[in-house]
Amino acid sequence: MDGSASDRQVGPATTPAVLAEVLPGVAVVLGEVPVELRPDLIDFGLVPSADREKISTVLASLGNTATAAGGLAHVFAGAQGLYRISSATQALLKAGGTLAVKDGANLGAVFAHGRIVAQARFLPLTTVSTAQTVATLGPALAMIALQMQLSEITGLVRTNVALTSQVLTTLRNEQWAELTGLVNTVARAVDQARAVGSVPASLWENVAGHEAPLSKQLDLYRRNVRCHVGQLDQPGTRELREYLQANGEAILFDTHALLSSLQAWTGYQALRAGKARNAGREDADEARLVGVIASDTRTELDSSLTEATRLVGALTRELRIIAELPGRETLSASLPGKRRDAKAVRHASARLLEAIEPLADALRPPTPPLEAPEVVCAPGSLDLDPYLRILRWHVEDGETLRILGFADQLDALGPVTAIFGGAKEKLAAARDKAVARTLIAVTDRRVITTGTNALLEQGEVRREIPIDQVRYVRAATRDEGERPTIDLITRDESIRWLFRADTDRTRVDALAAVLAESMRIPDEEREALLGRRPAAG
């Protein structure tokens, strides 16, 4: 949903929908639901019928207060379902965007799949979450929170059904059978509770004894995933790559199993909360328990999804890089069948990527294709596309590529201290050595350098220098026909880049200028150097 200054009609004129934000990012939909929104509408699920009626009544009172003329009062007659407010709407509101007001509610346009699809009225959380409303709807809102959590994890599990038969038949068959039995039992109970609009005692008794085995399954796969995540912090890129390649199918299985166990666990907690909600009509402690269950379940869900997102992202990134390589063998021999030829490697990688990519995209939208930056220090005939396709998967979320350069790199002098007192003869000797071509990518966070062959043939980035470690930049003035040069001095090393003589010098200067923006010597480093002065005699 986005701000709108005019009452724009989308499609045929109908009773406008009202989105009442009852929890951060979660709205109750009232009135006529636009056709375009119906696929994204989430039913109330395990929210009891009595709570749905109470929600409609309370929101109607807000609507009547806001619309003395009665313009929207009829819309609040009944709640239609739940809607997750898009990130575009939340970004607009967090940035201070205002929505025009009409009939007492904010007027906006609803975003779906990146485009405006319908008109709606919006009651923001600040309007809905008055102290009286929270006190009246507290347990009902907790049930809505649980239903949204269950919907979230169920959707993620649904995107990851593409597990190959080979994965499921060769890895932990017995464990999988035990887990799916629990998942199906809980799912069946959830469906029955939704059908009757509550959690009857007999239904609860049928699943009440499953908490221990569900906890066991959740703990098992959470440990497996955490073990994989622990390997992501390996110091070497090559070691990490080998681990991901060797354990790709196990990662895929364990992640899917974790999400499935989370789905069953969340469904069980929602049923438990529904039972407490029924008892809470007579017992205030039971009513308060509903909120505790919703909060604890959210904490568990967030923790596990964070780990799954990181793990799936790392594996998917590796597989996507392999897909961009020209065909060299990059996977280890421990892939299925221990086949070493490049064709088998690509086939195995493509199969894993096909299975895990829908889940990866659902957990975190993929990075858009990388565009060439405005400044490129390279011969005009160089095709940048192969480099950009691989760099795309090395650039982090929200990171901006500012400059791309290609040079020969000299860093044989090692630490910065070698510069001081280092004779010119050392630099001349280093320059005479054969040097591989180097790609330089400067972002708003890092300076990435790697051999062009290492990137194109292996997808590897060899060095990353945080921007805050840049200490000094020098662009050497050269005579016509000589190679433009940039010296980069960081906290720990000194690097010299020699660009081809036909490289546009204004672009090399631009690269130096961007790096110079970050030049800074921290006070603690300056003090440490000053402290080396000999004491006065």
PyMOL commands that set and color helices and strands:
alter all, ss='L'
color gray80, all
select helices_A, chain A and resi 35-40+49-66+73-77+87-94+125-128+131-159+165-170+173-196+201-233+237-246+248-279+284-324+336-338+342-363+385-391+416-418+424-432+452-458+467-469+505-516+523-530
alter helices_A, ss='H'
color red, helices_A
select strands_A, chain A and resi 2-3+17-23+26-30+79-84+101-102+105-112+115-123+375-377+401-410+437-443+446-451+463-466+470-476+485-490+494-498
alter strands_A, ss='S'
color yellow, strands_A
deselect
rebuild
show_as cartoon
